[in-house]
Amino acid sequence: MKNRKVVLWIILVVDIFIIIEAGLFVWKKLHTPKGKPEATKVVEKRPPVLTPKVVKKPAEKPKVVAKKKTISSKPTKPKVTQKPKVTEPKKKEKPKPVKPAIKKLSTSTTVAKKKKTSKTETTADIIRSRGDLIFGFETTLEGWEIPDWALEKDDHVAKSATLSREHASEGQYSLKLVADFPGGGAWTAALIEVMEYFDWSPYSVISVDVYIPEGATNKLKGEIIFTVGEDWTWTEMSRTTKLKTGEWTTIKANMKPGSKTWRRYKPDDEFRADVRKVAIRIASDKFPVYNGPIYIDNIRLIK
């Protein structure tokens, strides 16, 4: 019974609610003015919001960015690589020697005995060991030779120069100069020389011994020739010495200042202090014919 009462009450309440709702609806209809429709709410339709799909890209390798070189405002000098030095082959020439310290001879008046010297021994060593004897030709020619210009001239007739034991005025050896004098009225000569710097200030005279074999012509003459000073002045003797055959003949030349020994040249104090070359020349008297040796030895300095 109780349940039926509850149901009835519920139905009653619902009916009351419906009646109220219906009454409100009628009231609204009655009180709404005609011609003016009830405003309807406009609902804007918005497009659906699309959420973008996130696509995962594969991880890229990081790019290595090279550092840019900063260029300074100041220009830098390029490095200059040094080229390797190219050595050119030296030409074989005979330049004039640069003047070294001039060699002075010993002032001793005693003549030392000759002794054998090695090939590397210089003329200066010979001068110091022999005193007044400056060239003896015991082991070598000691720098004496026939100059190239004389070999090229027709009027110079020296052919060769060697050491010899056939004749010697001092020691056992001498210089043997072979010459070929043709005669025929033309002047000819045989010349041999040594080029070296000499200071002979303490001395007054230079001498040399010359030997012409017996039976040869007796019309050959000898003389000493100097080349002196920075200008290389060629200086001959004013008078020649007649050479005898079969014996040694000594040729002497005075080197003192004011000497009249030299042709067209008056020596001063510098003359004997700066001798660059010494030559010995054997000349013909135009007509003699002689083809053979001439021996030279014992070149000395005398006070």
MOCORGI-V43605 format. One record per backbone hydrogen bond with DSSP energy under -0.5 kcal/mol. CO is the residue of the C=O (numbers start at 1). NH is the residue of the N-H. Records with the same first field share a line. If there is no record, write none. Layout:
BEGIN
CO: NH, NH
END
This chain:
BEGIN
1: 5
2: 6
3: 7
4: 8
5: 9
6: 10
7: 11
8: 12
9: 13
10: 14
11: 15
12: 16
13: 17
14: 18
15: 19
16: 20
17: 21
18: 22
19: 23
20: 24
21: 25
22: 26
23: 27
24: 28
25: 29
26: 30
27: 31
28: 32
33: 36
35: 37
41: 43
42: 44
44: 46
48: 50
49: 51
50: 52
53: 55
54: 56
55: 57
63: 65
64: 66
69: 71
70: 72
79: 81
80: 82
85: 87
86: 88
91: 93
93: 95
103: 199
110: 112, 132
118: 121
122: 126
123: 127
124: 128
125: 129
126: 130
127: 131
130: 112, 133
132: 134, 301
135: 299
141: 144
145: 147, 193
147: 151
148: 152
149: 153
150: 153
153: 156
155: 157, 189
157: 180
160: 178
162: 176
164: 174
174: 164, 176
175: 177, 296
176: 162, 178
177: 294
178: 159, 160
179: 292
180: 182
181: 290
183: 186
188: 284
189: 157
190: 282
192: 280
193: 145
194: 196, 278
198: 200, 275
199: 105
200: 203
204: 255, 256
205: 302
206: 253
207: 300
208: 251
209: 297
210: 249
211: 295
212: 246
213: 216
219: 285
220: 243
221: 283
222: 241
223: 281
225: 279
226: 235
227: 276, 277
228: 233
229: 232
233: 228
235: 226
236: 263
241: 222
242: 244
244: 212, 247
247: 212
249: 210, 251
251: 208
253: 206
256: 259
259: 267
261: 238, 239
262: 265
265: 267
267: 258
268: 271, 272
270: 274
271: 274
272: 200
274: 229, 276
275: 198
276: 196
277: 227
278: 194
279: 225
280: 192
281: 223, 283
282: 190
283: 221
285: 287
286: 185, 186
287: 184
288: 290
290: 181
292: 179
293: 213
294: 177
295: 211
296: 175
297: 209
298: 300
299: 134, 135
300: 207
302: 204, 205
END
